[in-house]
Amino acid sequence: MTELRLILGDQLNSRHSWFQCCRDDVVYLMLELRQEMSYVLHHAQKLLAILVAMRDFARHLQHQGHRVHYVRFDQPDDHDALETRLDALVEHYQATSFQWQLPDEWRLDQQLRNWSLKQTIPCQSADTEHFFSHRLEVDEFFKNKTQWRMESFYRHMRKKHHILLDEQNNPVGKKWNFDQENRKPWHGNPPVPMDVRPKHDHQHLWQALQSGGIRYFGADHAEALRWPLNRFEALEQLNHFIRHVLTHFGDYQDAMHREEPLLFHSMLSFALNTKMLDPREVVAAAEQAWMDGRASLSAVEGFIRQILGWREYIRGIYWARMPEYRSCNHLDHHQPLPSWFWNGQTKMNCVAHAIGQSLEYAYAHHIQRLMVIGNIALLAGLSPSSLHEWYLGVYIDAFEWVELPNTLGMSQFADGGLLATKPYVSSGAYIHRMSNYCQGCRYQQRLRHGELACPFNTLYWDFFQRHRNILRSNPRIAMVYKQLDQMSTEEIKLITARAHNLRINLEYV
């Protein structure tokens, strides 16, 4: 009697009920599959980090006394596809039953469900025991409502889990949301705490990946991989963030700076999305920091909202709308990504820095992703699906359930407003206000048209002009069209001509 249990690469949850006791009749399967390394082109550090974390987790389970069958990508075998691997292992162990934890990616969910239906042994899925909400909770919450809004679901989750509430079940501080207080630029003070993430040397694994013909992009930093790769390191990072960084997170969460790529962000997203950390313990630690007087309510609420509100809501959008969501393209944008997405070589300082940082570290924080890279992509009319694949591959914390709605919905307005109530675009003024990127840039931040005008300015006004028929009725951007209507016909012509030139020559901007 042998039961096989599959653990995927983003299911490294040592506190799962599966592992409460050791059973001789259970074998845990962990598979390094080339299909998972190549379904999009991945950043080198993402490949390294996931493989190292998987191997470390397997050693942890074995140390606890569990039976683990681990298959490495470079082991000679004719069974590389998930289904053929599982067929071979079922036969090898003469398995009498099979279990798997529910994948967080629709593609894998379908693969496993379809495979299980063909089996002659009992097959059963199990919850990952990770999220605050179940897959369809967002869909069920908005079932009879006319609009889907994250804020409504966030308040529901606060009440359901009694987080940052007083004894009367009202929000502490008498406000649900302190977002208006969390939009300050950073000019050098307070100082950014030291980056205490560990340095891992994985040059041998990197050589094996290269020898195995695995395609990748970005800097590998195999000699000093700077990410928590097991639960112990993730808890150390959480403790550092709570003690030394959280207090300033709220004020500067939207700030950008050329010399400080991390600023006051937690660097916990990879550990959370691979389930080394439980979001409950992260939220509880932040709430306790406020209760102990070690962080302001605005900082703590802003951080908790990202996890309890946005993260759970995004996942709910994903499972409610897949697989159709992947093909959304409401504004009919189809332009391919220019080469500077792969090399960072553009004359726009902000874009060069944000993309260059992404290629160097497999990381950029949410405002760099949304208001610099996503902003220029939407304004220029780049293909949402191509941008989705780039985001999914480049960022170490990007898994499709969280990345796809953020990219297509929040960033590119490709879902027509389900996720975001208006397109998240801005002129160069926002970037100038929230960063020091404009200093020394070839382009002039105040100009709307002309060879030296900031491309964000030109493309911003042209974007609303081009999509006037679709966007004009949106009340959240009425002021934009009021300003646009006040421009002279001559200025509109100059903006339109320059924008057209920018879009067809985007490679050279």
Secondary structure as GFF3:
##gff-version 3
##sequence-region A 1 509
A	DSSP	beta_strand	3	6	.	.	.	ID=ss1
A	DSSP	three_ten_helix	17	19	.	.	.	ID=ss2
A	DSSP	beta_strand	26	31	.	.	.	ID=ss3
A	DSSP	alpha_helix	34	38	.	.	.	ID=ss4
A	DSSP	beta_strand	42	43	.	.	.	ID=ss5
A	DSSP	alpha_helix	44	63	.	.	.	ID=ss6
A	DSSP	beta_strand	67	71	.	.	.	ID=ss7
A	DSSP	alpha_helix	82	93	.	.	.	ID=ss8
A	DSSP	beta_strand	97	101	.	.	.	ID=ss9
A	DSSP	alpha_helix	106	117	.	.	.	ID=ss10
A	DSSP	beta_strand	123	126	.	.	.	ID=ss11
A	DSSP	alpha_helix	137	141	.	.	.	ID=ss12
A	DSSP	alpha_helix	150	161	.	.	.	ID=ss13
A	DSSP	three_ten_helix	172	174	.	.	.	ID=ss14
A	DSSP	three_ten_helix	179	181	.	.	.	ID=ss15
A	DSSP	alpha_helix	203	211	.	.	.	ID=ss16
A	DSSP	beta_strand	216	217	.	.	.	ID=ss17
A	DSSP	alpha_helix	231	240	.	.	.	ID=ss18
A	DSSP	pi_helix	241	245	.	.	.	ID=ss19
A	DSSP	alpha_helix	246	252	.	.	.	ID=ss20
A	DSSP	alpha_helix	269	273	.	.	.	ID=ss21
A	DSSP	alpha_helix	279	291	.	.	.	ID=ss22
A	DSSP	alpha_helix	297	304	.	.	.	ID=ss23
A	DSSP	pi_helix	305	311	.	.	.	ID=ss24
A	DSSP	alpha_helix	312	321	.	.	.	ID=ss25
A	DSSP	three_ten_helix	324	327	.	.	.	ID=ss26
A	DSSP	alpha_helix	340	343	.	.	.	ID=ss27
A	DSSP	alpha_helix	349	361	.	.	.	ID=ss28
A	DSSP	alpha_helix	366	367	.	.	.	ID=ss29
A	DSSP	pi_helix	368	374	.	.	.	ID=ss30
A	DSSP	alpha_helix	375	380	.	.	.	ID=ss31
A	DSSP	alpha_helix	384	394	.	.	.	ID=ss32
A	DSSP	alpha_helix	400	404	.	.	.	ID=ss33
A	DSSP	pi_helix	405	411	.	.	.	ID=ss34
A	DSSP	alpha_helix	428	434	.	.	.	ID=ss35
A	DSSP	alpha_helix	455	466	.	.	.	ID=ss36
A	DSSP	alpha_helix	468	471	.	.	.	ID=ss37
A	DSSP	three_ten_helix	475	477	.	.	.	ID=ss38
A	DSSP	alpha_helix	478	486	.	.	.	ID=ss39
A	DSSP	alpha_helix	489	504	.	.	.	ID=ss40
A	DSSP	three_ten_helix	506	508	.	.	.	ID=ss41
###
